[in-house]
Amino acid sequence: MIAVVFGAAHAAFADDAPTIETGYNSYGSPGLIDMPVASSRPDGELAFTASSFAGQTRNTLTFQILPRVSGSFRYSILDDFNGGGTLYDRSFSLHYRFADETAWRPALAVGLNDFLGTGIYSSEYLVATKTFGESVRLTGGIGWGRLGGSGGFTNPLGVLDDRFKRRPERDAGQGGDVEAAQFFRGDAALFGGVEWQATDRLKFTVEYSSDDHPREDPSAFRRTSQLNFGVTYGLGPMTDLSLHYLYGSELGVQLSTALNPKSPPNHAGRDPAPPPILARDTPTVAALGWTDGVVERDALRGDIARALSSQGLGLHGFSLSGGTARIEIENDTYLQEAQAVGRTARVLTRRLPAHVDVFDITLVDAGLPVTQISLRRDDMETLEHDLDGTWKSFARARISSPEGTTTPAPERYPRFDWSISPYLSPSFFDPDDPLRADAGAQLDVSFQPMPGFEVSGILRQKVLGNLDDATRRSDSVLPRVRSDFALYDREGETALTQLTGAHYFKPGRDLYGRVTVGYFERMFGGLSSELLWKRNDSPFALGAEVNYAWQRDFDGGFGFRDYEVATGHVSAYWDMGGGFHAQLDAGRYLARDWGATFSLDREFGNGWRIGAFATLTDVPFDTFGEGSFDKGIRITVPIRWLTGEPNKTAYTTTIRPVQRDGGARLDVPGRLYDRVRPRQKPALQDGWGRFWR
């Protein structure tokens, strides 16, 4: 019915493309003021929304997972909740646009609010949105749960099944579980609104809300109307400030800001220009007086090593056999390995004698030869300026797993690297202070005595911060493998957060192995071993890891506490395409519980990575404690995205609603999948657009 009414009304308006911008509502979802809309934000956008009114503050992180799907994590502070003091509430929402707007049909979307939390904001909705002309947009919908309160009527879905007429009471517990039996149940109510984009920066909104605020204390504010009014002003391209007059009695304010991983601040980047290809009809230094002797080969290897170093690449090994040159490189500079391959091939055209026709370039990491890319020199010379040179060069390249390794360049080992950099260690959602953080200096050291062996360490010195102000003690009935994190923050101002020795090896063509010993992380150390099977051309991988770990002392020194545990997991990995990666880990966790973790991440070509994970184990929800089970969001931001300079460094943070002990996995540095996958064929294909860069 909504679609028919909107479609008929559209005839009175021009059929121009809509320019009105979709905003975020007070819950951080695409919406009006409090109510949702059926539109979506741009694909990949990551937004933060803070809204406040009548003693409620909602802070929401929203990610446009797909062009049609967005997900939100919300942290709300409700003062004097039901007369019982301040409530700190965490909740998740999903919004799915299942039909696009056309000339005669509105956009249609369905959503779930607070489907994974305490249920304070629990609701579902079906909504339609239609744009008229270039500046007016009308929205109407039907809601259930919290959105079915004001003006509620018998659920129309009851004609399908009587069970839809009643909304079951939410189970008492620790929160964090999915109450699917409540979805689209109970009374329903209508809501709607209109938006007018007055100028590029100024928008006015009026909505009719179906939210009757059933869980808040009635004395918190006086509701005299269900009409809400708002004005939004664009402070910048991705930042909006909104003022609201709500429910006939309250003023509210909201700030929304967003960024999109697809749109870096430095759009073109600041990569230095690659060396031009030198055709073989031009005499090269290497070709003059070439006799293929040991002295000439050593001189040539040194020349190539210096040329690669100027491109930010390391020469690991080099050999010549007839018309084929085999070269092994280590790339610590370029995010896309394909760019490192392209620059290496360019260098070889300028340094190798004319009789060399084939370049076999092997990508090496920690001494492990991962992938061999075989390129014809003729293709490098003819495709450099070809309009279709990108896809032609990939189609003609032969990509495979190398069977062996050359003798490393003598100047490559032993190798020592170190750096000093700032660090930031945040802590979210402590009920006494929702945001804490420490900052200081971090010393990173790495020593590689020979191929496949690596000793690395991280030493941190806190300079400022308030993580040590946390006084809340763990009430966990499980072994306190994670919930005593505040004690590590308080006692470890100078902390050795990592000191490990690792050996990487290849027991088979598609097999990779790792053995690591030492202090893995600030809470645990021990012994870890891992085996990974990953074919070069396959999107799938299988792995197994076995660990024996001891809990470290709180001060971040060399001592251990009286707790030890054997853990291990078998893992399945799937590169789903389009930047999506799924992972399933099953096994034993640090608190001696058994279960599985599912992770789903979206990775962008510029290094951004945003994902979510959830772990279910044999620990009952009530025993786990607040949150019921371990879950969270993780975000990786590449430094290159900010600076535009070629750089592989990235900052990663994990946001958990609550840190408990169930489902806690050992954090071992250098796990194999993340070292191998970026250097194999599927990832090379995704990044081949930078081959000629």
ABEGO torsion letter per residue (X at the ends): XAAAAAAAAAAABBABBBABBBBBBAAGBBBBAABBBABBBBBGBBBBBBBBBGGBBBBBBBBBABAABBBBBBBBBBBGBGGAEBBBBBBBBBBBBABBBBAABBBBBBBBBGABBAGAABBBBBBBBBBBEAABBBBBBBBBEAAAABGBBBBAAAAABAAAABBBBBBBEAEGBBBAAABGBEBBBBBBBBBBBABAABBBBBBBBABAGAABBAAABBBABABBBBBBBBABAABBBBBBBBGGABBBBBBBBBBBAABBABAAEABBBBBBBBBAABBBAAABGBAGBAAAAAAAAAAAAAAAAAAGBBBABBBBBEABBBBBBBBAABABAAAAAAAAAAAAAAABBAABABBBBBBBBGGBBABBBBBBAAAAAAAAABAAAAAAAAAABBBBBBABBBBBBAAAOBBBBBBBBBBBBBBBGBAABABBBBBBBBBBBBBBABBGBBBBBBBBBBABEAAAABABBBABABBBAAAAAAAAAAABABBBABBBBBBBBBABAABBBBBBBEBABAABBEBBBBBBBBBAABABBBBBBBBBBBBBBAAGBABBBBBBBBBBBBBBBBBAEGGBBBBBBBEBBAAGBBEBBBBBBBBBAAGBBBBBBBBBBABBAAAAEBGGBBBEBBBBBBAAAAAGBBBABBBBBBBBABBBABGBBBBBBGBAAAAAAAABAAAAAAAAAAAAX
